[in-house]
Amino acid sequence: METITPVVVAFGGASLAPPSLSIEVDARPDGPNAGKTQFLPGESAGLLIHASPGVCLRGLRSTAGAVSLGGAVRYQREEEVIFADADSATLPVPALALDSVKWLGAKLGGLTLQADGVTVRAEAGKIFGVAKVVFTVEAWTATLALPESLDGEVEFSIPIQVTGETA
């Protein structure tokens, strides 16, 4: 059984949240994989490609099988973010909007999504706490059709390369 691991591609620059692309298995229960994250030879894996604001997708390729780009999808994602005596925390993928915030433990006020799409700033300043955040995400969909075998092997890795450029 093959596991596909998320890969993040960062572009050069000295900013706190550089432009980036990331690709991951679509683990959404209502997505094309129905929550499945491991695949057998001959199956297809649905993928999500996230880009930070200002990044345009330019290419997608794999070392084996067939990878194809689909369309754009918007969905809600829930993550816990930790503030460790800091006024900001980072989401794992770029968000279009924060939809809800629920503090786990101490109630520490509101959060604001910053222009980079991944930084959330605490309105109360430096805090120590955990927030469960629901946010809206936009991603491209892709599909990787896995071959039945690779040179006689039935367990194998297939790297996927996503390329993009900043606008």
C-alpha positions in Angstrom: 0.0 0.0 0.0 1.5 3.4 -1.0 1.3 6.5 1.1 1.5 9.9 -0.7 3.1 12.6 1.5 2.4 16.4 1.1 5.2 18.4 -0.5 5.6 22.1 -0.1 7.5 24.1 -2.7 8.7 27.5 -1.5 9.9 30.3 -3.8 12.9 32.5 -2.9 12.5 35.6 -0.8 13.0 36.9 2.7 9.3 37.5 3.7 7.8 35.7 6.7 5.4 33.7 4.5 7.0 33.2 1.1 4.9 32.4 -1.9 4.3 28.7 -2.0 2.6 25.7 -3.6 1.7 22.6 -1.7 0.2 19.3 -2.9 -1.6 16.7 -0.7 -3.9 13.8 -0.9 -7.5 14.9 -0.8 -8.5 13.5 2.5 -11.9 15.3 2.7 -14.7 12.8 3.6 -16.8 14.2 0.7 -13.8 14.4 -1.7 -13.0 12.0 -4.6 -11.1 9.6 -2.3 -14.0 9.6 0.3 -11.4 10.2 3.1 -9.0 7.5 1.9 -5.3 8.5 2.0 -3.5 5.2 1.0 -3.8 3.6 -2.4 -3.0 0.3 -4.2 -1.4 -0.1 -7.6 -3.9 0.6 -10.3 -6.1 2.9 -8.3 -6.4 6.7 -8.7 -5.7 9.2 -6.0 -7.4 12.6 -5.8 -5.1 15.5 -4.9 -5.4 19.1 -3.8 -2.9 21.8 -4.8 -2.8 24.9 -2.7 -1.2 28.2 -3.7 -0.5 31.3 -1.7 -1.9 34.6 -3.1 -0.1 35.7 -6.2 1.2 32.3 -7.3 0.0 30.8 -10.6 0.2 27.1 -11.3 2.3 26.4 -14.4 2.9 22.7 -14.5 2.3 19.3 -13.0 4.1 16.0 -13.7 4.9 12.7 -12.1 7.6 10.1 -12.5 5.1 7.3 -13.3 1.4 6.8 -13.8 -0.6 9.7 -15.2 -1.3 12.9 -13.4 -4.0 15.3 -14.6 -5.2 18.7 -13.5 -8.8 19.2 -12.7 -10.7 22.4 -11.8 -10.8 24.7 -8.8 -12.7 23.8 -5.6 -13.6 25.8 -2.5 -14.1 24.0 0.7 -14.0 24.6 4.5 -11.1 23.2 6.5 -10.7 22.9 10.3 -7.3 23.1 12.0 -6.0 23.8 15.5 -3.5 26.6 15.7 -1.2 27.2 18.6 -0.1 30.5 19.9 3.1 30.1 22.0 3.5 33.5 23.6 3.1 35.0 20.2 0.7 37.3 18.5 0.5 35.2 15.3 0.2 31.6 14.1 0.4 29.9 10.7 -2.3 27.9 8.9 -1.1 24.9 7.0 -2.5 26.1 3.7 -3.6 29.5 2.4 -7.1 30.6 3.4 -9.5 33.0 1.7 -11.4 33.8 4.9 -11.7 32.8 8.6 -15.2 31.4 9.2 -15.1 30.6 12.9 -12.7 30.6 15.9 -13.2 28.5 19.0 -10.7 28.8 21.8 -9.8 25.5 23.6 -9.3 26.6 27.2 -8.8 30.3 27.8 -10.9 32.6 25.6 -8.4 34.9 24.1 -10.3 37.1 21.7 -10.6 37.4 17.9 -8.2 36.4 15.2 -7.6 38.2 11.9 -6.4 36.6 8.7 -3.4 38.5 7.2 -2.9 39.3 3.5 -0.5 36.3 2.9 -3.5 34.0 3.6 -1.6 31.8 6.1 -0.9 34.1 9.0 -3.6 34.6 11.7 -3.0 37.4 14.1 -4.4 37.6 17.6 -6.2 40.9 18.3 -5.1 40.6 22.0 -1.4 40.7 21.1 1.0 38.0 22.5 -1.0 35.1 23.9 -0.5 31.5 24.9 -3.4 29.3 23.8 -4.9 27.0 21.2 -7.7 27.9 18.8 -9.8 25.6 16.6 -10.2 27.6 13.3 -12.5 26.9 10.5 -11.5 28.6 7.3 -12.4 28.7 3.6 -9.8 27.4 1.2 -9.5 27.4 -2.6 -7.4 24.7 -4.3 -6.9 23.0 -7.7 -7.8 19.4 -7.9 -5.7 16.8 -9.6 -5.7 13.0 -10.1 -2.8 10.6 -10.1 -3.6 7.3 -11.8 -1.2 4.8 -10.3 0.2 2.0 -12.6 -0.5 -1.6 -11.8 3.3 -2.1 -11.2 6.6 -0.3 -11.9 9.3 -2.5 -13.4 7.8 -5.5 -11.7 7.5 -3.8 -8.3 4.0 -3.5 -6.6 5.2 -1.2 -3.8 6.7 2.1 -5.1 6.9 5.8 -4.7 5.8 8.3 -7.3 7.1 11.8 -6.9 4.9 14.6 -8.2 6.3 18.0 -9.3 4.2 21.1 -9.2 5.6 24.2 -10.7 4.4 27.8 -10.5 5.4 31.4 -10.7 4.6 34.5 -8.9 2.5 37.1 -10.6 
